[in-house]
């Protein structure tokens, strides 16, 4: 057996990738990483101005990108987005389901509105886009779907009921899609980030007590930076992960292995 060239294993040259929630934070870091590996990135987010800014950032780094703002919680918009990618590029090779929101509060007083808003974005959106993307990828016989889960997919932090439930569900959806699609050229995996410095976590990173607890619990002794997801994302989207399927790749600096 001839071993492939390592550089070609991780190359995404010629691939078209749709990354949701990519106007900032983890999504933007993933989009920039995939663009750096050679993929054309279709940048998604709800805020058109933010999406355009992300596209400019990727292009300034030498990457290729285009904007496609829409709300992943909108079933019709998801189907239309995949159709738009196919019309513009003729294919969709990679889908990264990163868009997500958080809802915090005690379970006994958690509002139905918060529950439904979190589920609509974090779970429904992943299903809507994956369904449409899978149909497109099956036509080409190759595809990579990467869902951004969380360490809350395997743990539970009090006060985050809808978020934790949605991320457990994303892990389950990843597994069942992987089982259905792998034999037809599509792999489905998930990345489970730990505690990362993002706008969503600003209230936590700015809390000295919480900040200290995270650093003390994490063997790496720091919060994750968005760029820390780059390698995991490139790997799961590349030929290097061709036999990796249904896997939850935890990227948390060791948080979940420390008692």
N, C-alpha and C positions, 0 to 999 in steps of 0.2 A: 504494500500500500504506500503510495506516494503522499507524503505530508504536504498540505497546502501551505502557501506562503502566508506567514502570520499577518503581514500587512493587508493582503487581500481578504483574509478572514474577517477583519474588522472594518473593512471599507464599506461605505454606504453610497459610493458613487453611482449615480443614475437612479437612486431610489427617491420616491416621493413620500413624504411623511406629513401626516396631519397631527399636530400637537395641540391639545385643548388646554385652556387656561394658561396660555404661553406668553401673556403680555408682561409677566413679572415673576419673581420668585423661582420656585422649583421648575415650573413650566418653561420659563425663559431659559434657565440654565440647561435644561434638557434639549430644548430647541437649538440652542447655540452649539451644544455638543454634537448633536446629529448633523447639523450643518457643517461643522468642522470635519466630520467624517465623510462628507461628500453629498449628503442628501439635500434635496430641495425641501424646504420646510414651509408648509401651509400653517400659518400662525393663527390660532383661534383665541378669542376672548369675547366678552360681552361688550367691552368698551372699545369702540372703533379707533379712537385716538390712541389708546394704549397699545392696541394691536399694531397700528402703523408705526408707532415708536419702536416696538420690538422688532419689526421687520427692518427698520433702518439700522438698528443695533446689529442684527445678524449680517446684513449686507456690509456694514462698516468693517466687520471682522473678516470679510472675504467670502461669506457664505451666500447662498441663494435662498430667497424667501419671498412669500407673498402673503397677503392678508385675507382672512376670511372670518369676520366677526359674526357670531351668532350665539344664542343661548343653548347650551347642551340639554337643558331641561325641556326644550321644545322639540317634540318628536318630529314634526314636519321639518323643522329647521335642520335637524340632524340628517334626515334623508336628503334634503336639498343640498346640504353641504357636501356630502359624498358625491352626489351627482355633479356638483360644480367642480370638484377636484377632478373627476373623470373627464368632464368636458374640457377643462383647461390643460390637463396633463396626460390624459389617456389611460391613467392607472392610479391606484393607491396601493403602495407597498407596505406602509407602516402607519399604524394608528397608536398614538400614546394618549390614553385617557387620563389626563392630569387634573382637569377642572374639578374643584371641590370647594365646599364651604363648611363652616363649623357652626354648631348651635350648642350653646352651653346653658346649664341651669339644672336645678334639682328635678328629678323625674316626677315628683308628685305635683309640681306646678308647671311643668314644661308645656308650652302651648302647642296646639295642633298645627298652627301655622309654621312654627319653627321645625317641627318634625317633618312636615311635608316638604318644606323648602330644602332641607338637607337631603332628604331621600330623593327628591326630584333631580338635584344636581349630581350628588355623589353616586347614586345607584341607577336611577332611570336613564340618566344621560349616558352612562357607560354602556348600558344595554342597547339604547337606541342607536348609538354610533357604531358599536361593535357589530350589531346585526347588519346595518347597511354596509359597513366596511368589509365584513366577512363575505357578503354576497359578491362584492366587487373583486376581492382578493381571490376568491374561488375561480373566477373567470381567468385569472392569470396563473393560477396554480402555485402562488407563493405569497406569503404575507406574514407580518409580525404585528401582533396586538399586545401592547404593554399597558397594563392598568396600574395606576399609582394607588396603591393601597396605603397601609400605615402599620406601625407597630400596634395600633389599636385594632388591627385585624386579628391579633393573637392575644391581646391584653384588653383590659378595660379600666379607664380612668374615671372615677366618679365625676359626675357633672357634665359628661359628654355623651349622653345616651344616644341621640340620633346619629352623631358622627361615628361612634363606636359600632353601632349596629350596621350602619351603611358600609363601613370598611370591612367588617366581618362578611357582609354579603358580597362585596367586591371580590374577596378572596374565594368565596364559593363559586361565584360566577366565572372567575378565571379558570377554576378547575374544570367546571362542566363544559365550558367552551373549548378548553384545551383537549378534552376527551373527544369532543365531536369533530374538531377541525384538523387535528394533527395529521391524520392519515391522508389529508387532501392538501398538504403543503403549507398549512398555516400553523404557527405556534402562538400560544397565548400564555403569557406569564405576567407576573406582577412584581413591582418593587414596593417594599414596605419601609418608607423612611422613618427614622426615629425623630428626635427633637431637632428641628432645623431653624436657623435664623431666617425667618420670612416675615412679611408684613402681617400675615395671619396670626403669627405667634408673637407679635410685638408686645402685647399685653403681658405675656409670660416672660419674655427675655428681659423686659424692663422691671420685673418684680425681683428684687434682690434675693429674697428667700427662695423663690421658685428656681431662679437661675442657679443658685448654689446647690439646690437639691439635684437638679439635672446634672450638673458637672460632677458632683460627688458620686452619683449613681452610674455615670458613664465611664467605662474604663479609659476611653480616649480623653476624658477630662475636659470636654468642650462640647458646645453645640455643633451640629452639622452646618456646613456652609452649602448653599445651593450647588456649587461646583462639585461637591462630593458625590453627587448622583451621576455625573457625566459618564464615568466608566461603566457603571451598571447599565445605564440606558443604551449606550453604544453596543455593549455586549449582547443584550437581549434582542436588539434590533438587527443584529448582523448574522452572517453565516456561521460565525463562531458559536452561536447558540442554537444551531440547527437541530440538535438532539436534546435541547432543554425545553421542557413543555410542562405547563401546569405548576410552575415553580413560584414560590413566594420568596423573593430575594430581599432579605432584611439588611438595610443599610442604616445602622444606628450607633456606630462607634462602640458596640458591645453592650448597649443599654439593657437589652432583653436577656442577656446571659448572666447578669450580675444580680445576686440576691441582696 
